[in-house]
Amino acid sequence: MRLDAPRIEPVDLDHLDADQRAALTPFLATDGGRVGGGRILNIFRTLAHAPKALTAFLGWGNYILSKRSALSPRDRELIILRTGYNCRSGYEWTQHKRIGLDCGLTEIEIDRIKAGPDAPDWNDLDRAMLRATDELNSDHFVTDTSWAALAPLGDKGRMDLVMTVGQYTQVSMILNSFGVQVEDGWTVDPDLKA
């Protein structure tokens, strides 16, 4: 976590204006209860200060997280976690560690993501995806060598990798700069604390 307090407080769900309520509608169940264990995550409550931006953000994010992406859920989470780690985003890492475990990453692999593509025991494709993620985070460009190593993903898979890194770099910048705090009961990885 870059900040230990929010720069922009999450909206109060009991005092939403019409635009904020409309933007947060995807998180509200039809019976009036809330999806996600009875709460709307702090990232969305913070972004609700700009409801039209939140709506657009959700549309693109839903593509990245959907089956329309050529990346498998495991590969997508490998990339997202490396991006979150590279961006020093405690919130992103904390949220997607849980998702990564649900998508087939192991605790050992998740810990190894922090060490990057040169850590032992990655297969060739995992190593290539991690290396391309690092290149995008540092130079905003995938080298020819990495591009060739990503060939098993196909052209659409390579495109989705670049777009996923771009999306989660943006998400990490939002989380870090706005000071979005993790949800109550979540524990931030010690390597990513302020």
C-alpha positions in Angstrom: 0.0 0.0 0.0 1.4 3.3 -1.0 -0.8 5.3 1.4 -2.3 4.4 4.7 -5.4 6.5 4.3 -7.6 7.3 1.4 -7.0 10.6 -0.5 -10.6 10.1 -1.9 -13.0 8.6 0.5 -15.3 5.9 -0.8 -18.9 7.2 -1.4 -21.4 6.6 1.4 -23.8 4.0 0.1 -26.6 5.5 2.1 -26.2 8.9 0.4 -25.8 8.2 -3.3 -27.0 10.6 -6.0 -28.9 9.2 -9.0 -25.8 9.0 -11.2 -23.8 7.2 -8.5 -26.7 4.8 -7.9 -26.9 4.0 -11.6 -23.1 3.4 -11.9 -23.2 1.0 -8.9 -26.3 -0.8 -10.1 -24.2 -3.8 -11.4 -23.3 -4.5 -7.8 -26.8 -4.4 -6.4 -28.9 -7.6 -6.4 -32.4 -7.4 -7.7 -33.9 -8.0 -4.3 -32.1 -5.0 -2.9 -29.3 -6.9 -1.2 -25.7 -6.5 -2.2 -23.6 -8.9 -4.3 -20.2 -9.8 -2.9 -20.8 -10.7 0.7 -23.0 -7.7 1.4 -20.5 -5.0 0.3 -19.4 -3.1 -2.7 -15.6 -3.0 -2.8 -13.8 0.2 -2.0 -12.4 0.6 -5.5 -15.9 0.9 -6.9 -17.1 3.1 -4.1 -14.2 5.4 -4.7 -14.7 5.5 -8.5 -18.4 6.2 -8.0 -17.3 9.9 -7.4 -17.0 9.9 -11.2 -20.0 7.7 -12.1 -19.7 8.0 -15.9 -16.0 7.0 -15.7 -16.9 4.1 -13.5 -19.4 2.8 -16.0 -16.9 2.9 -18.8 -14.2 1.4 -16.6 -16.5 -1.5 -15.8 -17.3 -2.2 -19.4 -13.6 -2.6 -20.4 -12.7 -4.4 -17.2 -15.5 -6.9 -17.8 -13.9 -7.8 -21.2 -10.5 -8.3 -19.6 -12.0 -10.7 -17.0 -14.4 -12.5 -19.3 -14.2 -15.6 -21.4 -14.0 -13.3 -24.5 -10.3 -12.9 -23.6 -8.1 -15.5 -25.2 -6.1 -15.8 -21.9 -7.1 -18.6 -19.5 -8.2 -17.4 -16.1 -4.9 -18.7 -14.6 -2.7 -16.9 -17.2 -4.7 -13.7 -16.8 -4.2 -13.8 -13.0 -0.5 -14.5 -13.4 -0.2 -11.4 -15.5 -2.5 -9.3 -13.2 -0.6 -10.3 -10.1 2.8 -9.5 -11.7 1.5 -6.1 -12.9 0.1 -5.3 -9.4 3.4 -6.3 -7.8 5.4 -4.3 -10.3 3.2 -1.3 -9.6 3.5 -1.8 -5.8 -0.3 -2.0 -5.5 -1.1 -3.7 -2.2 -4.9 -3.5 -2.9 -4.5 -5.1 -6.4 -2.2 -7.9 -5.1 -4.5 -8.6 -2.1 -7.7 -8.8 -4.3 -6.2 -10.8 -7.1 -4.2 -13.2 -4.9 -7.6 -14.6 -3.8 -8.9 -14.7 -7.4 -5.6 -16.3 -8.6 -6.0 -19.1 -6.1 -9.6 -19.7 -7.4 -8.3 -19.8 -11.0 -5.7 -22.5 -10.4 -2.5 -20.7 -9.2 -0.9 -22.2 -6.2 0.4 -20.4 -3.1 3.9 -21.3 -4.2 3.4 -19.9 -7.7 1.8 -16.7 -6.3 4.8 -16.2 -4.0 7.1 -16.9 -6.9 5.4 -14.2 -9.1 7.1 -11.7 -6.9 10.5 -13.0 -8.0 9.5 -12.7 -11.6 10.4 -14.6 -14.8 13.8 -15.7 -13.8 12.6 -17.6 -10.7 13.1 -21.3 -11.0 10.3 -23.7 -12.0 8.3 -21.6 -14.4 7.4 -23.3 -17.6 8.4 -21.6 -20.8 5.1 -19.9 -21.5 4.7 -18.6 -17.9 8.2 -17.3 -18.0 7.4 -15.5 -21.4 4.2 -14.0 -20.0 6.0 -12.7 -16.9 8.9 -11.3 -19.0 6.5 -9.6 -21.4 4.6 -8.1 -18.4 7.8 -6.8 -16.9 8.8 -5.3 -20.3 5.4 -3.6 -20.6 5.6 -2.2 -17.1 9.2 -0.9 -17.5 9.4 0.0 -21.2 5.8 -0.1 -22.5 6.9 -2.4 -25.3 7.2 -6.2 -25.8 10.6 -7.1 -27.3 10.8 -9.3 -30.4 12.2 -12.2 -28.4 9.4 -12.1 -25.8 6.8 -11.7 -28.6 8.1 -14.8 -30.3 8.1 -16.7 -27.0 4.4 -15.8 -26.6 3.5 -17.5 -29.9 1.5 -20.3 -28.1 -1.0 -17.7 -27.1 -1.7 -16.8 -30.8 -2.2 -13.2 -32.0 -5.4 -12.6 -30.0 -3.8 -14.0 -26.8 -0.8 -11.7 -27.2 -3.1 -8.8 -27.8 -5.1 -9.7 -24.7 -1.9 -10.0 -22.6 -0.9 -6.4 -23.6 -4.4 -5.1 -22.9 -4.5 -6.9 -19.6 -1.2 -5.4 -18.4 -2.4 -2.0 -19.6 -5.7 -2.3 -17.8 -4.2 -3.4 -14.5 -1.4 -0.8 -14.7 -4.2 1.8 -14.9 -6.1 0.1 -12.0 -2.9 0.1 -9.9 -2.3 3.8 -10.6 -5.9 4.5 -9.6 -5.6 2.5 -6.4 -2.2 3.8 -5.4 -2.9 7.5 -6.2 -6.4 7.7 -4.7 -5.3 5.8 -1.6 -8.0 3.1 -1.9 -7.7 1.0 1.2 -8.2 -2.8 1.3 -11.5 -4.1 2.6 -11.9 -4.7 6.3 -10.5 -8.1 7.2 -8.1 -8.2 4.3 -4.4 -8.5 5.0 -1.9 -6.8 2.8 1.3 -8.7 1.8 4.2 -7.4 3.9 6.2 -6.8 0.8 3.6 -4.3 -0.4 2.9 -2.3 2.8 3.5 1.4 2.9 
